[in-house]
Amino acid sequence: MAERATLEELVRLQGERVRGLKQQKASAEQIEEEVAKLLKLKAQLGPDEGKQKFVLKTPKETLTGKYGEDSKLIYDLKDQGGELLSLRYDLTVPFARYLAMNKLTNIKRYHIAKVYRRDNPAMTRGRYREFYQCDFDIAGQFDPMIPDAECLKIMCEILSSLQIGDFLVKVNDRRILDGMFAICGVPDSKFRTICSSVDKLDKVSWEEVKNEMVGEKGLTPEVADHIGDYVQQHGGVSLVEQLLQDPKLSQNKQALEGLEDLKLLFEYLTLFGIADKISFDLSLARGLDYYTGVIYEAVLLQTPVRPGEEPLGVGSVAAGGRYDGLVGMFDPKGRKVPCVGLSIGVERIFSIVEQRLEALEEKVRTTETQVLVASAQKRLLEERLKLVSELWDAGIKAELLYKKNPKLLNQLQYCEEAGIPLVAIIGEQELKDGVIKLRSVASREEVDVRREDLVEEIKRRTSPALCIC
């Protein structure tokens, strides 16, 4: 035992030596030599059969320094040992950490999961402290703007298919913003905090944003006015071309790169048939610090109150952008993996859908059930159970009330409340005739269907292509 303890101490000391050399960035030859000594000591030590093996993890506060002023919305925690932890703020940072830990350099994926914000909830606006996000990301080294255009195409497809109303996708580029701040005279140290102010322009007036820049963040009124000349502009590819001719902005390397990429992006968006949904908006800043290039945000548009007025934005439902440096922040060797992605606010969309259905006085369906198996008389529970089992086996989404002798009126009312479109009614006469009475809840029309044809008839009536229930 004493000999083993001595070897364990030698392994520990040698391990510390190797780590020290790595931190000092010693030569590769020296590190390899010391690693070889460590492996030799471990081989002499051999396995300890009496010890249980554990997979060790080192949790850290990996969210620090990645969200800018939004960091105040992170739920900070500590474990029993005082280790700094936090609840997941979004799905992007964990994705970047996953790529770095697994040395992945090329992947396309989507992810739906909960995230948490230490925010003031506003249920009617879809703002919660715990909610779901759906993310789509493309990681890898590709030619400029091709994956970015695909992300915007996917965002438009999702919002169009949800049928939640007209929307507009605002697009900008962090490099254009940084170049603009530079030529306007904003100190480098204030770029991110001024970004955060600019990002509020979709909620408050320019005067309020200017007052914050000057009164709280120390810009001179002249610098703020110069920023205002730029950030109040929006348009399409023509605005990109106009800014490419701007004598000051076009001379800034970062801004020029961003504008050239945006021009290329609009070419691809035109080919994808979505350019009419995209607006180049210089006020879009996206407060998160990890964005490095193209950024975008989708807002729903409210119908104008009077003819001739512009549609009003009623809130962001999706956003994203390019974050080429985030993976390198987690990689021990700083290896970068270019990434671009988007995030859909699931609860925000649910909230909007519910409000619109309520405004139209339509009920929200709380179940996917296609048919309720009901009975018209007492003592027919066994027949209901047999029929619902047949429907389940045929892939029909069916259910029945958990009562032996429910009243028919109660069963029909349950269908109306839950939004179940069809009722399959069993009665003594129907059993004798070998039929099932199929009732449409909406129209209250009833037809007798032969039992062997019931599955086909229900599928026909509930088919997405032909719903006549």
C-alpha positions as CSV (number, residue, x, y, z in Angstrom):
1,M,0.0,0.0,0.0
2,A,2.9,2.4,0.9
3,E,4.5,1.7,-2.5
4,R,1.2,2.5,-4.3
5,A,0.7,5.7,-2.3
6,T,4.2,6.8,-3.4
7,L,3.5,6.1,-7.0
8,E,0.1,8.0,-6.8
9,E,2.0,11.0,-5.4
10,L,4.5,10.8,-8.2
11,V,1.7,10.7,-10.8
12,R,0.0,13.7,-9.2
13,L,3.3,15.7,-9.2
14,Q,4.1,14.8,-12.8
15,G,0.6,15.7,-13.9
16,E,1.0,19.1,-12.3
17,R,4.3,19.5,-14.1
18,V,2.7,18.7,-17.5
19,R,-0.2,21.2,-16.8
20,G,2.3,23.9,-15.8
21,L,4.3,23.4,-19.0
22,K,1.2,23.7,-21.1
23,Q,0.2,26.9,-19.3
24,Q,3.7,28.3,-19.9
25,K,3.4,27.4,-23.5
26,A,6.6,25.3,-23.4
27,S,7.9,23.7,-26.5
28,A,6.1,20.7,-27.9
29,E,9.1,18.5,-27.5
30,Q,9.5,19.3,-23.8
31,I,5.7,18.7,-23.2
32,E,5.8,15.4,-25.1
33,E,8.8,14.2,-23.0
34,E,7.1,15.0,-19.7
35,V,3.8,13.4,-20.9
36,A,5.7,10.2,-21.7
37,K,7.1,10.2,-18.1
38,L,3.6,10.6,-16.8
39,L,2.2,7.7,-18.9
40,K,5.1,5.5,-17.7
41,L,4.3,6.3,-14.1
42,K,0.6,5.6,-14.7
43,A,1.5,2.2,-16.3
44,Q,3.5,1.3,-13.2
45,L,0.6,2.3,-11.0
46,G,-1.8,0.0,-12.8
47,P,-5.6,-0.1,-12.3
48,D,-7.1,0.1,-8.8
49,E,-9.8,-2.5,-8.8
50,G,-11.2,-1.3,-5.5
51,K,-12.0,2.2,-6.7
52,Q,-15.1,3.2,-8.6
53,K,-14.6,5.1,-11.8
54,F,-16.3,8.4,-12.3
55,V,-16.7,10.7,-15.3
56,L,-15.6,14.0,-14.0
57,K,-17.1,17.2,-15.3
58,T,-16.0,20.8,-14.6
59,P,-19.0,23.1,-14.6
60,K,-18.2,26.8,-15.2
61,E,-20.0,29.9,-15.7
62,T,-19.7,29.6,-19.5
63,L,-22.3,32.3,-20.2
64,T,-20.2,35.1,-18.8
65,G,-19.2,37.8,-21.3
66,K,-21.4,36.5,-24.1
67,Y,-24.6,38.4,-23.8
68,G,-23.6,42.0,-23.2
69,E,-26.1,44.0,-21.2
70,D,-28.6,41.1,-21.4
71,S,-26.3,39.3,-18.9
72,K,-28.4,40.8,-16.1
73,L,-31.2,38.4,-17.2
74,I,-29.2,35.3,-16.6
75,Y,-30.2,33.1,-13.6
76,D,-27.0,32.8,-11.6
77,L,-26.6,29.8,-9.3
78,K,-23.9,28.1,-7.2
79,D,-23.5,24.4,-6.3
80,Q,-22.6,23.0,-2.9
81,G,-18.9,23.7,-3.5
82,G,-19.5,27.3,-4.5
83,E,-18.9,26.6,-8.2
84,L,-20.5,29.3,-10.4
85,L,-23.4,27.9,-12.5
86,S,-26.4,29.4,-14.3
87,L,-29.6,28.3,-16.0
88,R,-29.4,28.0,-19.8
89,Y,-30.1,31.5,-21.3
90,D,-30.3,30.3,-24.9
91,L,-29.5,27.3,-27.1
92,T,-26.6,29.0,-29.0
93,V,-23.9,29.0,-26.4
94,P,-24.5,25.4,-25.3
95,F,-24.3,24.4,-29.0
96,A,-21.0,26.2,-29.4
97,R,-19.7,24.5,-26.3
98,Y,-20.8,21.1,-27.7
99,L,-18.9,21.7,-30.9
100,A,-15.8,22.6,-29.1
101,M,-15.9,19.7,-26.6
102,N,-16.5,17.2,-29.4
103,K,-14.1,18.8,-31.9
104,L,-16.9,19.1,-34.5
105,T,-16.2,21.4,-37.5
106,N,-19.2,20.7,-39.7
107,I,-22.8,20.1,-38.7
108,K,-26.4,21.2,-39.5
109,R,-28.9,20.7,-36.7
110,Y,-32.2,21.9,-35.0
111,H,-32.9,21.8,-31.3
112,I,-36.0,22.5,-29.3
113,A,-35.6,23.0,-25.5
114,K,-36.3,25.2,-22.5
115,V,-34.4,28.4,-21.7
116,Y,-34.6,30.7,-18.7
117,R,-34.6,34.5,-18.3
118,R,-34.6,36.5,-15.1
119,D,-37.1,38.9,-16.6
120,N,-40.4,40.5,-15.7
121,P,-43.1,38.2,-17.2
122,A,-45.7,39.7,-19.5
123,M,-48.0,36.8,-20.5
124,T,-50.0,38.8,-23.1
125,R,-46.8,39.6,-24.9
126,G,-45.4,36.1,-24.7
127,R,-42.6,37.0,-22.3
128,Y,-41.9,34.3,-19.7
129,R,-39.1,33.3,-17.3
130,E,-39.2,29.8,-18.5
131,F,-40.0,29.0,-22.2
132,Y,-39.2,27.0,-25.2
133,Q,-37.0,28.0,-28.1
134,C,-36.5,26.2,-31.4
135,D,-33.0,26.8,-33.0
136,F,-31.6,25.8,-36.3
137,D,-27.8,26.2,-37.0
138,I,-25.3,25.5,-39.7
139,A,-21.7,25.2,-38.6
140,G,-18.7,24.8,-40.9
141,Q,-16.4,26.6,-43.3
142,F,-18.4,27.5,-46.4
143,D,-18.5,30.2,-49.1
144,P,-19.9,33.5,-48.0
145,M,-23.6,34.0,-47.4
146,I,-24.9,30.7,-48.8
147,P,-25.8,29.2,-45.4
148,D,-26.9,32.6,-44.1
149,A,-29.4,32.8,-47.0
150,E,-30.6,29.3,-46.3
151,C,-31.3,30.3,-42.6
152,L,-33.4,33.2,-43.8
153,K,-35.2,31.0,-46.2
154,I,-36.0,28.6,-43.4
155,M,-37.2,31.4,-41.1
156,C,-39.6,32.7,-43.8
157,E,-40.9,29.2,-44.5
158,I,-41.6,28.6,-40.8
159,L,-43.4,31.9,-40.3
160,S,-45.4,31.5,-43.6
161,S,-46.5,28.0,-42.8
162,L,-47.7,29.0,-39.3
163,Q,-50.1,31.5,-40.9
164,I,-49.7,34.1,-38.1
165,G,-50.0,37.1,-40.4
166,D,-47.7,39.3,-42.4
167,F,-44.1,39.6,-41.2
168,L,-40.9,41.4,-42.1
169,V,-37.3,40.2,-41.5
170,K,-34.9,43.0,-40.6
171,V,-31.3,42.4,-41.6
172,N,-28.1,44.1,-40.7
173,D,-24.4,43.3,-40.1
174,R,-22.4,43.8,-37.0
175,R,-19.4,44.8,-39.1
176,I,-21.5,47.7,-40.6
177,L,-22.5,48.8,-37.1
178,D,-19.0,48.7,-35.8
179,G,-17.7,50.6,-38.9
180,M,-20.5,53.1,-38.5
181,F,-19.7,53.7,-34.8
182,A,-16.0,54.1,-35.7
183,I,-16.6,56.8,-38.3
184,C,-19.1,58.6,-36.0
185,G,-16.5,58.9,-33.3
186,V,-17.7,56.3,-30.7
187,P,-14.8,55.0,-28.6
188,D,-14.0,51.3,-29.1
189,S,-14.9,50.5,-25.5
190,K,-18.4,51.8,-26.0
191,F,-19.3,49.9,-29.2
192,R,-21.3,47.1,-27.4
193,T,-23.2,49.4,-25.0
194,I,-24.1,51.8,-27.8
195,C,-25.2,48.7,-29.8
196,S,-27.6,47.9,-27.0
197,S,-29.1,51.4,-27.1
198,V,-29.6,51.3,-30.9
199,D,-31.4,48.0,-30.6
200,K,-34.2,49.7,-28.6
201,L,-35.3,51.8,-31.6
202,D,-38.0,49.2,-32.5
203,K,-39.6,50.0,-29.1
204,V,-38.9,53.7,-28.3
205,S,-38.3,56.9,-30.3
206,W,-34.9,58.1,-31.6
207,E,-35.0,61.0,-29.0
208,E,-35.2,58.5,-26.1
209,V,-32.4,56.5,-27.5
210,K,-30.3,59.6,-28.1
211,N,-30.9,60.8,-24.5
212,E,-29.7,57.4,-23.2
213,M,-26.6,57.6,-25.4
214,V,-25.7,61.1,-24.2
215,G,-27.1,61.1,-20.6
216,E,-26.2,57.6,-19.5
217,K,-23.5,56.4,-21.8
218,G,-21.4,59.6,-22.2
219,L,-21.6,60.3,-26.0
220,T,-21.5,63.9,-27.2
221,P,-24.8,65.1,-28.8
222,E,-22.9,65.5,-32.1
223,V,-21.7,61.9,-32.2
224,A,-25.2,60.7,-31.3
225,D,-26.8,62.8,-34.1
226,H,-24.3,61.4,-36.5
227,I,-25.3,57.8,-35.5
228,G,-29.0,58.9,-35.9
229,D,-28.4,59.9,-39.5
230,Y,-27.5,56.3,-40.2
231,V,-29.6,54.1,-37.9
232,Q,-32.9,55.7,-39.0
233,Q,-32.4,54.4,-42.6
234,H,-34.0,51.2,-43.9
235,G,-34.7,49.7,-47.3
236,G,-33.5,46.9,-49.7
237,V,-30.5,46.2,-51.8
238,S,-30.6,49.8,-53.2
239,L,-29.7,51.1,-49.7
240,V,-26.8,48.7,-49.6
241,E,-25.5,50.1,-52.9
242,Q,-26.1,53.6,-51.7
243,L,-24.0,53.0,-48.5
244,L,-21.3,51.4,-50.7
245,Q,-20.9,54.8,-52.2
246,D,-20.9,56.6,-48.8
247,P,-17.5,58.4,-48.8
248,K,-16.8,57.7,-45.1
249,L,-18.5,54.3,-44.5
250,S,-17.0,52.7,-47.6
251,Q,-13.5,53.6,-46.4
252,N,-14.0,51.6,-43.3
253,K,-12.7,48.0,-43.9
254,Q,-15.2,46.3,-41.6
255,A,-18.2,48.2,-42.9
256,L,-17.1,47.6,-46.5
257,E,-16.9,43.8,-45.9
258,G,-20.3,43.8,-44.3
259,L,-21.9,45.8,-47.1
260,E,-20.4,43.6,-49.8
261,D,-21.6,40.5,-48.0
262,L,-25.1,42.0,-47.7
263,K,-25.2,42.7,-51.4
264,L,-24.3,39.1,-52.1
265,L,-26.9,37.9,-49.6
266,F,-29.7,39.9,-51.3
267,E,-28.7,38.2,-54.6
268,Y,-29.3,34.8,-53.0
269,L,-32.5,35.9,-51.2
270,T,-33.9,37.0,-54.6
271,L,-33.1,33.5,-56.0
272,F,-34.8,32.0,-53.0
273,G,-37.9,34.2,-53.7
274,I,-38.0,35.9,-50.3
275,A,-36.3,39.3,-51.0
276,D,-39.7,41.0,-50.6
277,K,-39.8,39.8,-47.0
278,I,-36.4,41.2,-46.1
279,S,-35.5,44.8,-45.1
280,F,-32.0,46.1,-44.6
281,D,-32.4,48.0,-41.3
282,L,-29.5,49.9,-39.8
283,S,-31.2,50.2,-36.4
284,L,-31.1,46.4,-35.9
285,A,-28.2,45.7,-33.5
286,R,-29.1,42.5,-31.6
287,G,-27.6,43.1,-28.1
288,L,-25.9,39.7,-27.8
289,D,-22.1,40.1,-27.8
290,Y,-21.3,36.9,-29.7
291,Y,-22.6,38.0,-33.1
292,T,-19.9,38.8,-35.6
293,G,-21.5,39.3,-39.0
294,V,-25.0,39.2,-40.5
295,I,-27.8,39.6,-38.0
296,Y,-31.6,39.3,-38.5
297,E,-34.9,39.6,-36.6
298,A,-38.4,38.7,-37.8
299,V,-41.4,40.9,-36.6
300,L,-45.1,40.5,-37.2
301,L,-46.8,43.4,-38.9
302,Q,-50.1,44.8,-37.7
303,T,-52.6,45.9,-40.4
304,P,-52.5,49.7,-40.8
305,V,-55.3,51.6,-39.1
306,R,-55.8,54.0,-42.0
307,P,-55.0,53.6,-45.7
308,G,-51.5,54.9,-46.6
309,E,-50.0,54.2,-43.2
310,E,-47.0,51.8,-42.9
311,P,-47.7,48.5,-41.1
312,L,-46.8,48.6,-37.4
313,G,-44.5,46.0,-35.8
314,V,-46.1,43.9,-33.1
315,G,-43.0,42.2,-31.8
316,S,-40.1,39.9,-32.6
317,V,-40.9,36.2,-33.1
318,A,-37.6,34.9,-34.5
319,A,-34.0,36.1,-34.7
320,G,-30.5,35.0,-35.3
321,G,-27.2,35.7,-37.1
322,R,-23.6,34.8,-37.6
323,Y,-21.3,34.0,-34.7
324,D,-18.0,32.9,-36.0
325,G,-15.9,33.4,-32.8
326,L,-18.1,31.7,-30.2
327,V,-16.8,28.1,-30.6
328,G,-13.2,29.3,-30.3
329,M,-14.0,30.7,-26.9
330,F,-14.6,27.2,-25.6
331,D,-11.8,25.4,-27.5
332,P,-8.6,25.0,-25.5
333,K,-6.6,25.8,-28.6
334,G,-8.9,28.6,-29.8
335,R,-9.9,26.8,-33.0
336,K,-12.7,28.7,-34.7
337,V,-15.8,27.1,-36.3
338,P,-17.9,29.6,-38.4
339,C,-21.6,29.3,-37.4
340,V,-24.9,30.9,-38.4
341,G,-28.3,30.1,-37.0
342,L,-31.8,31.3,-36.1
343,S,-34.1,30.9,-33.1
344,I,-37.9,30.8,-33.1
345,G,-39.8,32.0,-30.0
346,V,-42.2,29.1,-29.5
347,E,-44.3,30.6,-26.6
348,R,-44.4,34.0,-28.3
349,I,-46.0,32.5,-31.4
350,F,-48.4,30.5,-29.3
351,S,-49.4,33.7,-27.5
352,I,-50.0,35.4,-30.8
353,V,-52.0,32.5,-32.2
354,E,-54.2,32.4,-29.1
355,Q,-54.9,36.1,-29.2
356,R,-55.9,35.9,-32.8
357,L,-58.2,33.0,-32.3
358,E,-59.8,34.8,-29.3
359,A,-60.3,37.9,-31.5
360,L,-62.0,35.8,-34.1
361,E,-64.1,34.1,-31.3
362,E,-62.6,30.7,-32.3
363,K,-61.7,28.1,-29.7
364,V,-58.2,26.8,-29.3
365,R,-58.0,23.0,-29.7
366,T,-56.5,21.4,-26.6
367,T,-56.4,17.9,-28.0
368,E,-55.5,16.0,-31.3
369,T,-58.3,13.6,-30.8
370,Q,-60.1,13.0,-34.1
371,V,-63.2,11.1,-32.8
372,L,-65.0,10.4,-29.5
373,V,-66.6,7.0,-29.1
374,A,-69.9,7.7,-27.5
375,S,-73.0,5.7,-26.6
376,A,-76.7,6.7,-26.9
377,Q,-78.0,4.3,-24.1
378,K,-76.9,2.8,-20.9
379,R,-74.9,-0.5,-20.5
380,L,-72.9,-0.1,-23.7
381,L,-69.4,0.4,-22.0
382,E,-68.1,-2.9,-23.4
383,E,-69.1,-1.9,-26.9
384,R,-67.4,1.5,-26.6
385,L,-64.2,-0.2,-25.3
386,K,-64.2,-2.6,-28.2
387,L,-64.8,0.1,-30.8
388,V,-62.2,2.5,-29.4
389,S,-59.6,-0.3,-29.4
390,E,-60.4,-1.0,-33.0
391,L,-59.8,2.7,-33.9
392,W,-56.6,2.8,-31.9
393,D,-55.3,-0.3,-33.7
394,A,-56.1,1.4,-37.0
395,G,-54.1,4.5,-36.0
396,I,-57.1,6.7,-35.3
397,K,-56.7,9.2,-32.5
398,A,-59.8,8.3,-30.5
399,E,-61.0,8.5,-26.9
400,L,-64.0,7.9,-24.7
401,L,-65.3,9.3,-21.4
402,Y,-64.3,7.3,-18.3
403,K,-67.8,6.6,-17.2
404,K,-69.9,3.5,-17.4
405,N,-73.1,5.2,-18.5
406,P,-72.5,8.8,-19.6
407,K,-75.3,10.9,-20.9
408,L,-75.2,11.5,-24.7
409,L,-75.6,15.3,-24.2
410,N,-72.6,15.4,-21.9
411,Q,-70.5,13.5,-24.4
412,L,-71.4,15.9,-27.2
413,Q,-70.7,18.9,-25.0
414,Y,-67.3,17.5,-24.2
415,C,-66.5,17.3,-27.9
416,E,-67.5,20.9,-28.4
417,E,-65.4,22.1,-25.5
418,A,-62.3,20.1,-26.5
419,G,-62.7,20.8,-30.3
420,I,-63.1,17.1,-31.2
421,P,-64.5,17.1,-34.7
422,L,-66.3,13.7,-34.9
423,V,-68.4,11.5,-32.6
424,A,-68.9,7.8,-33.3
425,I,-72.2,6.9,-31.6
426,I,-73.1,3.4,-30.6
427,G,-76.8,2.5,-29.9
428,E,-78.8,-0.7,-29.6
429,Q,-80.3,-0.2,-33.0
430,E,-76.9,0.5,-34.6
431,L,-75.5,-2.7,-33.1
432,K,-78.4,-4.7,-34.6
433,D,-77.9,-3.0,-38.1
434,G,-74.1,-3.4,-38.0
435,V,-73.5,0.4,-38.4
436,I,-72.0,3.3,-36.4
437,K,-73.6,6.7,-36.4
438,L,-71.0,9.2,-37.3
439,R,-71.8,12.8,-36.2
440,S,-70.0,16.0,-37.3
441,V,-69.7,18.2,-34.2
442,A,-69.6,21.4,-36.2
443,S,-72.6,20.8,-38.5
444,R,-74.4,18.3,-36.2
445,E,-75.1,16.2,-39.3
446,E,-75.3,12.4,-38.7
447,V,-74.8,9.5,-41.1
448,D,-74.8,5.8,-40.6
449,V,-71.5,4.1,-41.6
450,R,-71.0,0.4,-41.8
451,R,-68.6,-0.7,-39.1
452,E,-66.1,-2.2,-41.5
453,D,-66.0,1.2,-43.4
454,L,-65.7,3.4,-40.3
455,V,-61.9,3.7,-40.2
456,E,-61.7,4.7,-43.8
457,E,-64.5,7.2,-43.4
458,I,-62.9,8.9,-40.3
459,K,-59.6,9.1,-42.1
460,R,-61.2,10.6,-45.2
461,R,-63.0,13.2,-43.1
462,T,-60.0,14.2,-41.0
463,S,-57.5,14.2,-43.9
464,P,-55.6,17.6,-44.0
465,A,-56.3,17.8,-47.7
466,L,-60.1,17.3,-47.3
467,C,-61.5,18.1,-43.8
468,I,-65.3,18.1,-44.2
469,C,-66.0,17.5,-40.5
